[in-house]
């Protein structure tokens, strides 16, 4: 009987140690997350590799705040790409977060289009047209992912008020490089 009680005490003691260690680890994780949240709320960019998704999101947001719309759109677009499987902490955004990312892309493209100048005849520049069409696509994608996104609905209606009804533009290379008129292929 005494041996039986000693064995139970050993098992319970081991469970207690595991519980204390687990609680300590979870407390460390909560503290790490709270520190990251406080950094983001101050408007600063996260340092280190603890939260790569959130770090890129904050970086893209800060670039948009400094009117660097092209890089902000690129960084937000990278967030929508499939996460790398070799990373130990893979964060997969849900539908709502993907909708917000598309919404942010649309906002930055809309702002970029508004900053473009008009042609001397009063027509929109081709780059502004391209930005508006891409912004419309981003807002529509945001609404497809989250139909209750009221901000995307509002901004899409604003965008429709800014762009002409039958806007047409020449397709552009998304890389930003112009294709020259040199002949292609072998001589």
Wavefront OBJ file of the C-alpha trace (Angstrom):
o trace
v 0.000 0.000 0.000
v 2.815 2.371 0.903
v 4.575 1.579 -2.381
v 1.329 2.212 -4.264
v 0.924 5.673 -2.656
v 4.563 6.549 -3.407
v 4.059 5.673 -7.082
v 0.914 7.868 -7.243
v 2.815 10.718 -5.589
v 5.614 10.371 -8.142
v 3.171 10.470 -11.053
v 1.328 13.454 -9.603
v 4.647 15.206 -8.905
v 5.725 14.637 -12.530
v 2.382 15.991 -13.765
v 2.826 19.027 -11.506
v 6.289 19.707 -12.926
v 5.040 19.338 -16.504
v 2.118 21.663 -15.732
v 4.370 24.318 -14.206
v 6.778 24.141 -17.151
v 3.875 24.329 -19.623
v 2.381 27.297 -17.806
v 5.761 29.042 -17.808
v 6.128 28.494 -21.563
v 2.610 29.752 -22.262
v 3.274 32.812 -20.093
v 6.423 33.493 -22.121
v 4.429 33.217 -25.383
v 1.704 35.548 -24.101
v 4.345 38.090 -23.062
v 6.004 37.844 -26.490
v 2.677 38.401 -28.263
v 1.770 41.309 -25.959
v 5.117 42.956 -26.712
v 4.552 42.527 -30.465
v 1.028 43.968 -30.191
v 2.287 46.964 -28.234
v 4.951 47.586 -30.885
v 2.351 47.440 -33.663
v -0.037 49.733 -31.780
v 2.723 52.333 -31.446
v 3.028 52.232 -35.261
v 6.503 50.749 -35.233
v 7.798 47.890 -37.357
v 8.468 44.556 -35.650
v 12.071 43.474 -35.340
v 13.284 39.884 -35.510
v 11.731 36.804 -37.057
v 9.192 35.907 -34.386
v 6.137 37.046 -36.406
v 7.105 37.244 -40.110
v 3.531 37.676 -41.401
v 2.718 40.456 -38.962
v 6.093 42.085 -39.591
v 5.451 42.229 -43.344
v 1.898 43.481 -42.766
v 3.147 46.293 -40.503
v 5.906 47.150 -42.974
v 3.408 47.347 -45.860
v 1.094 49.487 -43.750
v 3.914 51.906 -42.861
v 4.945 52.167 -46.509
v 1.395 53.094 -47.415
v 1.339 55.754 -44.692
v 4.466 57.315 -46.240
v 2.835 57.382 -49.718
v 5.073 54.606 -51.030
v 2.073 52.892 -52.603
v 3.930 50.707 -55.100
v 5.967 48.948 -52.407
v 2.993 48.750 -50.064
v 0.964 46.958 -52.755
v 3.873 44.593 -53.429
v 4.235 43.728 -49.750
v 0.503 43.212 -49.264
v 0.447 41.011 -52.373
v 3.259 38.894 -50.954
v 1.118 38.250 -47.886
v -1.468 36.559 -50.121
v 1.070 34.117 -51.540
v 1.152 30.587 -50.172
v 3.269 30.363 -47.011
v 6.554 28.521 -47.180
v 6.282 25.054 -45.661
v 9.867 24.961 -44.370
v 9.162 27.728 -41.862
v 8.505 26.426 -38.365
v 5.783 29.009 -37.702
v 3.461 29.105 -40.693
v 0.654 31.633 -40.426
v -2.203 31.132 -42.861
v -4.567 34.133 -43.000
v -8.294 33.402 -42.828
v -10.888 34.694 -45.310
v -11.546 37.877 -43.314
v -7.848 38.768 -43.131
v -7.402 38.038 -46.846
v -10.338 40.354 -47.497
v -8.642 43.082 -45.437
v -5.399 42.594 -47.366
v -7.250 42.977 -50.679
v -8.982 46.040 -49.240
v -5.601 47.581 -48.341
v -4.260 46.797 -51.816
v -7.291 48.509 -53.324
v -6.833 51.553 -51.089
v -3.191 51.985 -52.057
v -3.928 51.565 -55.753
v -6.808 54.048 -55.459
v -4.498 56.583 -53.777
v -1.815 55.992 -56.413
v -4.370 56.619 -59.162
v -5.562 59.812 -57.479
v -2.002 61.135 -57.379
v -1.529 60.690 -61.123
v -1.864 63.773 -63.227
v -4.354 64.117 -66.070
v -3.318 64.566 -69.678
v -3.433 68.081 -71.200
v -6.757 67.214 -72.861
v -8.277 66.312 -69.481
v -8.084 62.539 -69.945
v -6.622 60.269 -67.301
v -3.077 59.035 -67.705
v -2.756 55.380 -68.651
v -1.054 54.553 -65.332
v -3.941 56.117 -63.390
v -6.429 54.074 -65.430
v -4.431 50.941 -64.738
v -4.293 51.729 -60.994
v -8.053 52.335 -60.881
v -8.845 49.089 -62.670
v -6.533 47.156 -60.357
v -8.095 48.870 -57.319
v -11.562 47.877 -58.548
v -10.402 44.275 -58.909
v -8.926 44.331 -55.387
v -12.126 45.741 -53.859
v -14.239 43.183 -55.705
v -11.977 40.387 -54.461
v -12.269 41.743 -50.906
v -16.056 41.660 -51.214
v -15.968 38.174 -52.689
v -14.022 36.934 -49.652
v -16.078 38.921 -47.125
v -19.413 40.240 -48.475
v -20.026 42.100 -45.187
v -16.955 44.345 -45.664
v -18.747 47.715 -45.611
v -15.541 49.722 -46.072
v -14.754 47.868 -49.315
v -18.308 48.492 -50.558
v -18.016 52.192 -49.771
v -14.594 52.567 -51.402
v -15.728 50.628 -54.461
v -18.673 53.019 -54.850
v -16.273 55.987 -54.504
v -14.013 54.456 -57.123
v -16.933 54.008 -59.509
v -17.674 57.708 -59.064
v -14.119 58.666 -60.014
v -13.483 56.491 -63.058
v -15.353 56.872 -66.336
v -18.010 54.264 -67.129
v -16.300 52.573 -70.082
v -12.671 52.947 -69.106
v -10.244 51.077 -71.341
v -6.533 50.807 -70.961
v -3.685 48.997 -72.580
v -2.468 45.982 -70.613
v 0.671 46.689 -68.661
v 3.432 44.436 -67.547
v 3.004 44.159 -63.750
v 6.754 44.089 -63.229
v 6.955 47.734 -64.264
v 9.366 47.025 -67.105
v 8.572 48.310 -70.540
v 8.880 45.953 -73.458
v 10.897 47.504 -76.234
v 9.977 47.348 -79.896
v 13.013 45.239 -80.743
v 12.253 42.146 -82.809
v 11.874 38.918 -80.855
v 13.466 35.595 -81.746
v 16.499 34.594 -83.733
v 17.981 36.834 -86.484
l 1 2 3 4 5 6 7 8 9 10 11 12 13 14 15 16 17 18 19 20 21 22 23 24 25 26 27 28 29 30 31 32 33 34 35 36 37 38 39 40 41 42 43 44 45 46 47 48 49 50 51 52 53 54 55 56 57 58 59 60 61 62 63 64 65 66 67 68 69 70 71 72 73 74 75 76 77 78 79 80 81 82 83 84 85 86 87 88 89 90 91 92 93 94 95 96 97 98 99 100 101 102 103 104 105 106 107 108 109 110 111 112 113 114 115 116 117 118 119 120 121 122 123 124 125 126 127 128 129 130 131 132 133 134 135 136 137 138 139 140 141 142 143 144 145 146 147 148 149 150 151 152 153 154 155 156 157 158 159 160 161 162 163 164 165 166 167 168 169 170 171 172 173 174 175 176 177 178 179 180 181 182 183 184 185 186 187
